Amino acid sequence: MEKSYDWLKKFNKSVTLATEAVIIVLMAIMAVVTIAQVFMRYVMHSPIRWSEELARYLMVWVAFFGASLGIKAGTHIGLEVFLKYFSPKVQQIISLMTKLLLIFFLIVVLKEGIALSCALAFQRSPAMRISMFWPYFSVPVGALLMIIQLVSLIPDDLESLSLAHSEKEADKGWS
C-alpha cells in the first residue's frame, strides 16, 4: 500500500511547501503594510486609507491557508476526551469517519464558496476598490487545501486499520 500512495505524499508535500511559502509572503506583506500605516499615521500624520482593509483581507487568506496546515499537523480542536473510552481500532475508525465527513463538508464549502465569490465579484471593497471576489475566494481555496490535506491522511488511516485487522487475525491463528 505504501508504494501506491507515494505520488499522493509527494503532491501533498508540494502543496504544503507552497502553502507555507504563501503564508510567509502574506504575513510579510501584512507586517510591512501595518508598520507603514503606523508610521504614516503617527509620524507623518497622513494615514494610508487602504492599509487596514488590505491587512484584514490578508489575514483571512492566512487563516484559511493556516487551517489546512493545522489539519495536516492534527492540531485542530477535537473531542479526544471521548475517544479514550474506545478501543484503538474503534478510535481509528472514528478518525477515518471524521475525515470523510469533513471532506464532504468541505466539498460543500468549496462549492458554495465559489458560488458566493462569483456572486459578489461585481461589488468593490470600500477602500481599495478591488472586486470582493478576492477576499471571498479565500473560502473555496482554503477548503480545497484542507480537502487535499485530509485526502492525504486517509491512506495512513486505512493502513493502520489494515494492520490492526491483520494483527488480530494473526493472534487468532496462534491461539
N, CA and C atoms as a LAMMPS dump frame, in Angstrom:
ITEM: TIMESTEP
0
ITEM: NUMBER OF ATOMS
525
ITEM: BOX BOUNDS ff ff ff
-5.0000000000000000e+02 5.0000000000000000e+02
-5.0000000000000000e+02 5.0000000000000000e+02
-5.0000000000000000e+02 5.0000000000000000e+02
ITEM: ATOMS id mol type element x y z
1 1 1 N 0.833 -1.196 0
2 1 2 C 0 0 0
3 1 3 C 0.875 1.255 0
4 2 1 N 2.031 1.148 0.598
5 2 2 C 2.939 2.29 0.724
6 2 3 C 3.339 2.857 -0.635
7 3 1 N 3.715 1.991 -1.572
8 3 2 C 4.191 2.448 -2.887
9 3 3 C 3.088 3.115 -3.697
10 4 1 N 1.871 2.594 -3.584
11 4 2 C 0.788 3.112 -4.415
12 4 3 C 0.378 4.536 -4.036
13 5 1 N 0.747 4.986 -2.838
14 5 2 C 0.369 6.331 -2.418
15 5 3 C 1.556 7.29 -2.354
16 6 1 N 2.684 6.901 -2.912
17 6 2 C 3.858 7.785 -2.924
18 6 3 C 3.571 9.075 -3.672
19 7 1 N 2.833 8.973 -4.778
20 7 2 C 2.514 10.17 -5.572
21 7 3 C 1.671 11.144 -4.748
22 8 1 N 0.765 10.595 -3.918
23 8 2 C -0.09 11.444 -3.091
24 8 3 C 0.743 12.16 -2.025
25 9 1 N 1.684 11.441 -1.437
26 9 2 C 2.545 12.05 -0.421
27 9 3 C 3.432 13.129 -1.037
28 10 1 N 3.949 12.896 -2.242
29 10 2 C 4.78 13.9 -2.914
30 10 3 C 3.95 15.13 -3.268
31 11 1 N 2.74 14.897 -3.783
32 11 2 C 1.856 16.008 -4.117
33 11 3 C 1.51 16.81 -2.87
34 12 1 N 1.185 16.108 -1.786
35 12 2 C 0.85 16.768 -0.527
36 12 3 C 2.037 17.571 -0.012
37 13 1 N 3.241 17.021 -0.124
38 13 2 C 4.425 17.755 0.335
39 13 3 C 4.605 19.039 -0.466
40 14 1 N 4.384 18.96 -1.786
41 14 2 C 4.488 20.159 -2.638
42 14 3 C 3.441 21.193 -2.255
43 15 1 N 2.213 20.743 -2.035
44 15 2 C 1.134 21.656 -1.643
45 15 3 C 1.457 22.294 -0.294
46 16 1 N 1.969 21.501 0.636
47 16 2 C 2.313 22.025 1.96
48 16 3 C 3.415 23.069 1.871
49 17 1 N 4.458 22.783 1.099
50 17 2 C 5.555 23.75 0.941
51 17 3 C 5.059 25.041 0.294
52 18 1 N 4.221 24.91 -0.731
53 18 2 C 3.663 26.096 -1.393
54 18 3 C 2.785 26.888 -0.425
55 19 1 N 1.991 26.184 0.361
56 19 2 C 1.123 26.842 1.34
57 19 3 C 1.947 27.605 2.37
58 20 1 N 2.994 26.966 2.868
59 20 2 C 3.866 27.635 3.838
60 20 3 C 4.518 28.877 3.232
61 21 1 N 4.965 28.766 1.977
62 21 2 C 5.592 29.908 1.308
63 21 3 C 4.604 31.06 1.138
64 22 1 N 3.382 30.737 0.742
65 22 2 C 2.365 31.783 0.565
66 22 3 C 2.057 32.453 1.899
67 23 1 N 1.95 31.665 2.959
68 23 2 C 1.691 32.244 4.279
69 23 3 C 2.81 33.198 4.675
70 24 1 N 4.05 32.809 4.438
71 24 2 C 5.187 33.673 4.778
72 24 3 C 5.116 34.988 4.011
73 25 1 N 4.833 34.901 2.721
74 25 2 C 4.753 36.116 1.895
75 25 3 C 3.599 37.003 2.353
76 26 1 N 2.426 36.408 2.577
77 26 2 C 1.272 37.206 3.001
78 26 3 C 1.503 37.854 4.366
79 27 1 N 2.115 37.113 5.29
80 27 2 C 2.408 37.682 6.609
81 27 3 C 3.43 38.816 6.502
82 28 1 N 4.404 38.659 5.628
83 28 2 C 5.409 39.717 5.438
84 28 3 C 4.756 40.977 4.874
85 29 1 N 3.901 40.804 3.882
86 29 2 C 3.197 41.96 3.308
87 29 3 C 2.339 42.628 4.377
88 30 1 N 1.63 41.806 5.148
89 30 2 C 0.771 42.342 6.2
90 30 3 C 1.593 43.128 7.225
91 31 1 N 2.74 42.61 7.607
92 31 2 C 3.596 43.303 8.584
93 31 3 C 4.106 44.62 8.017
94 32 1 N 4.562 44.609 6.771
95 32 2 C 5.09 45.833 6.162
96 32 3 C 3.995 46.892 6.043
97 33 1 N 2.822 46.48 5.592
98 33 2 C 1.714 47.434 5.433
99 33 3 C 1.297 48.002 6.794
100 34 1 N 1.243 47.154 7.81
101 34 2 C 0.834 47.614 9.141
102 34 3 C 1.868 48.564 9.734
103 35 1 N 3.138 48.23 9.599
104 35 2 C 4.201 49.118 10.101
105 35 3 C 4.182 50.448 9.35
106 36 1 N 3.996 50.373 8.035
107 36 2 C 3.925 51.604 7.242
108 36 3 C 2.73 52.455 7.677
109 37 1 N 1.61 51.798 7.965
110 37 2 C 0.418 52.521 8.397
111 37 3 C 0.665 53.242 9.722
112 38 1 N 1.288 52.543 10.666
113 38 2 C 1.579 53.16 11.965
114 38 3 C 2.526 54.351 11.777
115 39 1 N 3.558 54.18 10.975
116 39 2 C 4.498 55.269 10.718
117 39 3 C 3.792 56.457 10.078
118 40 1 N 3.006 56.175 9.047
119 40 2 C 2.333 57.26 8.335
120 40 3 C 1.311 57.97 9.235
121 41 1 N 0.618 57.222 10.062
122 41 2 C -0.418 57.814 10.911
123 41 3 C 0.192 58.659 12.039
124 42 1 N 1.174 58.106 12.737
125 42 2 C 1.657 58.779 13.946
126 42 3 C 2.874 59.666 13.733
127 43 1 N 3.65 59.414 12.691
128 43 2 C 4.825 60.245 12.437
129 43 3 C 4.521 61.286 11.368
130 44 1 N 3.942 60.841 10.27
131 44 2 C 3.679 61.738 9.147
132 44 3 C 2.295 62.402 9.231
133 45 1 N 1.439 61.911 10.119
134 45 2 C 0.076 62.436 10.286
135 45 3 C -0.719 62.375 8.988
136 46 1 N -0.466 61.334 8.214
137 46 2 C -1.176 61.135 6.957
138 46 3 C -1.404 59.63 6.768
139 47 1 N -2.483 59.095 7.331
140 47 2 C -2.679 57.637 7.305
141 47 3 C -2.902 57.086 5.892
142 48 1 N -2.533 55.838 5.73
143 48 2 C -2.805 55.122 4.464
144 48 3 C -4.225 54.578 4.589
145 49 1 N -5.1 55.024 3.736
146 49 2 C -6.523 54.713 3.869
147 49 3 C -6.855 53.239 3.633
148 50 1 N -6.117 52.56 2.805
149 50 2 C -6.446 51.192 2.424
150 50 3 C -5.679 50.135 3.227
151 51 1 N -4.785 50.543 4.113
152 51 2 C -3.914 49.578 4.791
153 51 3 C -4.674 48.611 5.703
154 52 1 N -5.622 49.115 6.452
155 52 2 C -6.378 48.25 7.362
156 52 3 C -7.18 47.211 6.584
157 53 1 N -7.769 47.638 5.498
158 53 2 C -8.549 46.724 4.672
159 53 3 C -7.658 45.629 4.075
160 54 1 N -6.503 46.021 3.554
161 54 2 C -5.585 45.038 2.986
162 54 3 C -5.114 44.055 4.062
163 55 1 N -4.754 44.554 5.225
164 55 2 C -4.305 43.683 6.314
165 55 3 C -5.401 42.698 6.718
166 56 1 N -6.639 43.163 6.751
167 56 2 C -7.77 42.294 7.103
168 56 3 C -7.94 41.18 6.078
169 57 1 N -7.897 41.527 4.795
170 57 2 C -8.073 40.517 3.753
171 57 3 C -6.907 39.537 3.728
172 58 1 N -5.704 40.032 3.946
173 58 2 C -4.547 39.136 4.002
174 58 3 C -4.661 38.187 5.188
175 59 1 N -5.154 38.673 6.317
176 59 2 C -5.321 37.825 7.493
177 59 3 C -6.332 36.711 7.231
178 60 1 N -7.376 37.015 6.501
179 60 2 C -8.357 35.99 6.161
180 60 3 C -7.707 34.904 5.301
181 61 1 N -6.929 35.311 4.311
182 61 2 C -6.224 34.336 3.47
183 61 3 C -5.256 33.507 4.303
184 62 1 N -4.519 34.153 5.189
185 62 2 C -3.559 33.43 6.041
186 62 3 C -4.298 32.431 6.933
187 63 1 N -5.446 32.814 7.454
188 63 2 C -6.215 31.92 8.323
189 63 3 C -6.645 30.66 7.58
190 64 1 N -7.128 30.806 6.352
191 64 2 C -7.558 29.631 5.603
192 64 3 C -6.376 28.762 5.174
193 65 1 N -5.283 29.38 4.769
194 65 2 C -4.09 28.606 4.427
195 65 3 C -3.569 27.887 5.671
196 66 1 N -3.544 28.595 6.789
197 66 2 C -3.068 28.007 8.031
198 66 3 C -3.966 26.881 8.525
199 67 1 N -5.26 26.975 8.278
200 67 2 C -6.175 25.906 8.677
201 67 3 C -5.827 24.597 7.985
202 68 1 N -5.397 24.683 6.729
203 68 2 C -5.014 23.459 6.03
204 68 3 C -3.76 22.849 6.639
205 69 1 N -2.83 23.686 7.066
206 69 2 C -1.631 23.171 7.727
207 69 3 C -1.984 22.591 9.102
208 70 1 N -2.973 23.167 9.759
209 70 2 C -3.442 22.629 11.031
210 70 3 C -4.036 21.243 10.876
211 71 1 N -4.728 21.019 9.772
212 71 2 C -5.275 19.687 9.506
213 71 3 C -4.143 18.694 9.306
214 72 1 N -3.143 19.094 8.537
215 72 2 C -2.005 18.195 8.295
216 72 3 C -1.304 17.839 9.598
217 73 1 N -1.125 18.81 10.473
218 73 2 C -0.414 18.589 11.734
219 73 3 C -1.301 17.961 12.809
220 74 1 N -2.606 17.928 12.568
221 74 2 C -3.524 17.367 13.554
222 74 3 C -3.687 18.242 14.777
223 75 1 N -3.605 19.56 14.59
224 75 2 C -3.657 20.478 15.729
225 75 3 C -4.999 21.176 15.906
226 76 1 N -6.004 20.796 15.127
227 76 2 C -7.316 21.399 15.311
228 76 3 C -7.976 20.845 16.566
229 77 1 N -8.895 21.59 17.092
230 77 2 C -9.602 21.186 18.304
231 77 3 C -10.393 19.913 18.01
232 78 1 N -10.319 18.966 18.922
233 78 2 C -11.064 17.723 18.781
234 78 3 C -11.633 17.304 20.121
235 79 1 N -12.479 16.317 20.098
236 79 2 C -13.08 15.795 21.32
237 79 3 C -12.401 14.472 21.686
238 80 1 N -11.106 14.54 21.87
239 80 2 C -10.331 13.338 22.13
240 80 3 C -10.629 12.738 23.501
241 81 1 N -11.204 13.521 24.384
242 81 2 C -11.518 13.012 25.71
243 81 3 C -12.491 11.835 25.611
244 82 1 N -13.37 11.841 24.62
245 82 2 C -14.329 10.753 24.449
246 82 3 C -13.694 9.539 23.778
247 83 1 N -12.674 9.767 22.973
248 83 2 C -12.043 8.665 22.249
249 83 3 C -11.337 7.675 23.164
250 84 1 N -10.866 8.132 24.306
251 84 2 C -10.091 7.251 25.185
252 84 3 C -10.927 6.101 25.726
253 85 1 N -12.251 6.198 25.632
254 85 2 C -13.128 5.135 26.118
255 85 3 C -13.298 4.007 25.097
256 86 1 N -12.763 4.201 23.895
257 86 2 C -12.905 3.203 22.844
258 86 3 C -11.601 2.453 22.627
259 87 1 N -11.717 1.307 22.007
260 87 2 C -10.518 0.521 21.671
261 87 3 C -9.745 1.247 20.573
262 88 1 N -8.455 0.932 20.408
263 88 2 C -7.666 1.582 19.351
264 88 3 C -8.268 1.42 17.952
265 89 1 N -8.833 0.249 17.678
266 89 2 C -9.43 0.036 16.355
267 89 3 C -10.643 0.947 16.149
268 90 1 N -11.485 1.064 17.157
269 90 2 C -12.654 1.941 17.064
270 90 3 C -12.205 3.396 16.942
271 91 1 N -11.148 3.77 17.654
272 91 2 C -10.604 5.116 17.541
273 91 3 C -10.164 5.398 16.108
274 92 1 N -9.518 4.431 15.473
275 92 2 C -9.07 4.602 14.088
276 92 3 C -10.254 4.713 13.141
277 93 1 N -11.295 3.932 13.399
278 93 2 C -12.497 4.012 12.561
279 93 3 C -13.159 5.375 12.718
280 94 1 N -13.253 5.853 13.956
281 94 2 C -13.839 7.179 14.203
282 94 3 C -13.004 8.257 13.515
283 95 1 N -11.687 8.136 13.589
284 95 2 C -10.804 9.104 12.926
285 95 3 C -11.045 9.111 11.412
286 96 1 N -11.142 7.928 10.83
287 96 2 C -11.392 7.845 9.384
288 96 3 C -12.754 8.422 9.028
289 97 1 N -13.777 8.084 9.788
290 97 2 C -15.12 8.598 9.508
291 97 3 C -15.173 10.12 9.671
292 98 1 N -14.468 10.631 10.664
293 98 2 C -14.414 12.083 10.866
294 98 3 C -13.786 12.762 9.652
295 99 1 N -12.693 12.192 9.15
296 99 2 C -12.039 12.766 7.966
297 99 3 C -12.968 12.734 6.759
298 100 1 N -13.689 11.626 6.573
299 100 2 C -14.612 11.522 5.431
300 100 3 C -15.749 12.537 5.555
301 101 1 N -16.281 12.703 6.759
302 101 2 C -17.335 13.704 6.966
303 101 3 C -16.814 15.116 6.739
304 102 1 N -15.609 15.386 7.201
305 102 2 C -15.004 16.697 6.971
306 102 3 C -14.807 16.967 5.485
307 103 1 N -14.369 15.946 4.748
308 103 2 C -14.201 16.111 3.299
309 103 3 C -15.539 16.445 2.653
310 104 1 N -16.591 15.729 3.034
311 104 2 C -17.919 16.016 2.49
312 104 3 C -18.326 17.457 2.808
313 105 1 N -18.159 17.875 4.07
314 105 2 C -18.49 19.235 4.471
315 105 3 C -17.68 20.256 3.672
316 106 1 N -16.381 20.004 3.517
317 106 2 C -15.517 20.953 2.813
318 106 3 C -15.825 21.006 1.313
319 107 1 N -16.317 19.922 0.751
320 107 2 C -16.762 19.956 -0.657
321 107 3 C -17.947 20.911 -0.796
322 108 1 N -18.858 20.863 0.175
323 108 2 C -19.999 21.796 0.169
324 108 3 C -19.491 23.23 0.333
325 109 1 N -18.56 23.448 1.257
326 109 2 C -17.985 24.783 1.461
327 109 3 C -17.285 25.261 0.191
328 110 1 N -16.547 24.382 -0.459
329 110 2 C -15.858 24.716 -1.712
330 110 3 C -16.86 25.155 -2.775
331 111 1 N -17.895 24.355 -2.966
332 111 2 C -18.908 24.668 -3.979
333 111 3 C -19.627 25.985 -3.67
334 112 1 N -20.077 26.131 -2.44
335 112 2 C -20.798 27.346 -2.059
336 112 3 C -19.878 28.561 -2.007
337 113 1 N -18.624 28.355 -1.643
338 113 2 C -17.651 29.444 -1.622
339 113 3 C -17.385 29.994 -3.015
340 114 1 N -17.297 29.091 -3.982
341 114 2 C -17.12 29.537 -5.367
342 114 3 C -18.348 30.319 -5.822
343 115 1 N -19.533 29.798 -5.512
344 115 2 C -20.768 30.495 -5.895
345 115 3 C -20.84 31.883 -5.246
346 116 1 N -20.503 31.966 -3.961
347 116 2 C -20.54 33.259 -3.263
348 116 3 C -19.511 34.224 -3.845
349 117 1 N -18.312 33.732 -4.107
350 117 2 C -17.266 34.587 -4.684
351 117 3 C -17.704 35.16 -6.019
352 118 1 N -18.273 34.307 -6.832
353 118 2 C -18.729 34.763 -8.156
354 118 3 C -19.906 35.733 -8.037
355 119 1 N -20.801 35.481 -7.083
356 119 2 C -21.962 36.358 -6.902
357 119 3 C -21.548 37.748 -6.425
358 120 1 N -20.454 37.832 -5.67
359 120 2 C -20.015 39.114 -5.122
360 120 3 C -18.911 39.769 -5.953
361 121 1 N -18.599 39.182 -7.096
362 121 2 C -17.497 39.694 -7.924
363 121 3 C -17.732 41.132 -8.396
364 122 1 N -18.977 41.538 -8.547
365 122 2 C -19.266 42.89 -9.037
366 122 3 C -19.109 43.948 -7.95
367 123 1 N -19.151 43.543 -6.683
368 123 2 C -19.01 44.505 -5.596
369 123 3 C -17.553 44.909 -5.429
370 124 1 N -17.343 46.127 -4.989
371 124 2 C -15.992 46.652 -4.772
372 124 3 C -15.77 46.889 -3.282
373 125 1 N -14.558 46.664 -2.835
374 125 2 C -14.238 46.913 -1.43
375 125 3 C -14.253 48.422 -1.185
376 126 1 N -14.553 48.844 0.023
377 126 2 C -14.696 50.282 0.294
378 126 3 C -13.424 51.104 0.072
379 127 1 N -12.28 50.644 0.535
380 127 2 C -11.066 51.461 0.491
381 127 3 C -10.212 51.192 -0.749
382 128 1 N -9.967 49.918 -1.035
383 128 2 C -9.056 49.59 -2.141
384 128 3 C -9.762 49.525 -3.495
385 129 1 N -11.083 49.384 -3.469
386 129 2 C -11.881 49.319 -4.695
387 129 3 C -11.557 48.087 -5.529
388 130 1 N -11.143 46.984 -4.855
389 130 2 C -10.927 45.729 -5.58
390 130 3 C -12.22 44.929 -5.57
391 131 1 N -12.341 43.995 -6.477
392 131 2 C -13.512 43.125 -6.518
393 131 3 C -13.576 42.311 -5.234
394 132 1 N -14.755 42.177 -4.66
395 132 2 C -14.933 41.381 -3.449
396 132 3 C -14.78 39.889 -3.729
397 133 1 N -14.625 39.554 -4.993
398 133 2 C -14.313 38.165 -5.346
399 133 3 C -13.064 37.715 -4.607
400 134 1 N -12.039 38.54 -4.556
401 134 2 C -10.743 38.143 -3.993
402 134 3 C -10.78 37.859 -2.498
403 135 1 N -11.386 38.684 -1.678
404 135 2 C -11.465 38.303 -0.259
405 135 3 C -12.297 37.036 -0.037
406 136 1 N -13.425 36.917 -0.739
407 136 2 C -14.293 35.762 -0.538
408 136 3 C -13.752 34.49 -1.182
409 137 1 N -12.871 34.628 -2.14
410 137 2 C -12.297 33.461 -2.802
411 137 3 C -11.365 32.694 -1.867
412 138 1 N -10.985 33.302 -0.76
413 138 2 C -10.155 32.602 0.236
414 138 3 C -10.907 31.399 0.819
415 139 1 N -12.224 31.456 0.86
416 139 2 C -13.016 30.359 1.416
417 139 3 C -12.882 29.091 0.567
418 140 1 N -13.164 29.128 -0.735
419 140 2 C -13.007 27.884 -1.504
420 140 3 C -11.55 27.435 -1.638
421 141 1 N -10.621 28.374 -1.719
422 141 2 C -9.207 27.983 -1.799
423 141 3 C -8.802 27.266 -0.509
424 142 1 N -9.188 27.817 0.628
425 142 2 C -8.888 27.174 1.91
426 142 3 C -9.549 25.809 2.026
427 143 1 N -10.795 25.706 1.58
428 143 2 C -11.495 24.416 1.617
429 143 3 C -10.777 23.386 0.748
430 144 1 N -10.336 23.81 -0.433
431 144 2 C -9.612 22.888 -1.319
432 144 3 C -8.31 22.424 -0.675
433 145 1 N -7.571 23.329 -0.08
434 145 2 C -6.325 22.952 0.591
435 145 3 C -6.584 21.993 1.754
436 146 1 N -7.658 22.225 2.493
437 146 2 C -7.991 21.323 3.597
438 146 3 C -8.396 19.946 3.078
439 147 1 N -9.128 19.907 1.96
440 147 2 C -9.504 18.622 1.353
441 147 3 C -8.25 17.854 0.943
442 148 1 N -7.307 18.541 0.329
443 148 2 C -6.055 17.889 -0.087
444 148 3 C -5.342 17.295 1.129
445 149 1 N -5.273 18.038 2.206
446 149 2 C -4.602 17.54 3.41
447 149 3 C -5.336 16.327 3.986
448 150 1 N -6.656 16.388 4.033
449 150 2 C -7.427 15.269 4.574
450 150 3 C -7.294 14.021 3.707
451 151 1 N -7.372 14.203 2.39
452 151 2 C -7.244 13.056 1.478
453 151 3 C -5.876 12.404 1.641
454 152 1 N -4.857 13.199 1.873
455 152 2 C -3.512 12.634 2.027
456 152 3 C -3.35 11.873 3.341
457 153 1 N -4.216 12.133 4.319
458 153 2 C -4.15 11.425 5.596
459 153 3 C -4.913 10.1 5.583
460 154 1 N -5.844 9.951 4.671
461 154 2 C -6.697 8.76 4.642
462 154 3 C -5.911 7.468 4.395
463 155 1 N -4.947 7.415 3.468
464 155 2 C -4.206 6.152 3.293
465 155 3 C -3.524 5.665 4.57
466 156 1 N -3.021 6.575 5.376
467 156 2 C -2.406 6.173 6.647
468 156 3 C -3.438 5.549 7.586
469 157 1 N -4.643 6.129 7.615
470 157 2 C -5.707 5.555 8.443
471 157 3 C -6.096 4.171 7.938
472 158 1 N -6.219 4.033 6.618
473 158 2 C -6.573 2.731 6.052
474 158 3 C -5.486 1.696 6.331
475 159 1 N -4.243 2.131 6.237
476 159 2 C -3.134 1.225 6.516
477 159 3 C -3.136 0.809 7.987
478 160 1 N -3.399 1.741 8.884
479 160 2 C -3.461 1.421 10.31
480 160 3 C -4.583 0.42 10.594
481 161 1 N -5.733 0.64 9.957
482 161 2 C -6.855 -0.294 10.146
483 161 3 C -6.518 -1.663 9.581
484 162 1 N -5.871 -1.681 8.439
485 162 2 C -5.481 -2.943 7.807
486 162 3 C -4.48 -3.696 8.678
487 163 1 N -3.5 -2.983 9.231
488 163 2 C -2.505 -3.619 10.104
489 163 3 C -3.157 -4.143 11.374
490 164 1 N -4.067 -3.364 11.939
491 164 2 C -4.749 -3.797 13.151
492 164 3 C -5.571 -5.053 12.876
493 165 1 N -6.206 -5.094 11.706
494 165 2 C -7.01 -6.258 11.339
495 165 3 C -6.124 -7.481 11.126
496 166 1 N -4.997 -7.311 10.417
497 166 2 C -4.104 -8.443 10.148
498 166 3 C -3.436 -8.945 11.428
499 167 1 N -3.11 -8.04 12.361
500 167 2 C -2.548 -8.454 13.643
501 167 3 C -3.565 -9.246 14.451
502 168 1 N -4.824 -8.82 14.389
503 168 2 C -5.88 -9.536 15.106
504 168 3 C -6.063 -10.927 14.523
505 169 1 N -6.013 -11.028 13.204
506 169 2 C -6.137 -12.327 12.543
507 169 3 C -4.948 -13.217 12.886
508 170 1 N -3.755 -12.619 12.953
509 170 2 C -2.559 -13.395 13.301
510 170 3 C -2.648 -13.893 14.734
511 171 1 N -3.195 -13.076 15.636
512 171 2 C -3.358 -13.502 17.019
513 171 3 C -4.343 -14.67 17.139
514 172 1 N -5.384 -14.658 16.31
515 172 2 C -6.349 -15.748 16.326
516 172 3 C -5.696 -17.051 15.856
517 173 1 N -4.814 -16.93 14.868
518 173 2 C -4.152 -18.109 14.313
519 173 3 C -3.233 -18.778 15.318
520 174 1 N -2.651 -18.047 16.244
521 174 2 C -1.723 -18.599 17.234
522 174 3 C -2.444 -19.144 18.454
523 175 1 N -3.7 -18.765 18.635
524 175 2 C -4.418 -19.205 19.831
525 175 3 C -4.833 -20.642 19.751
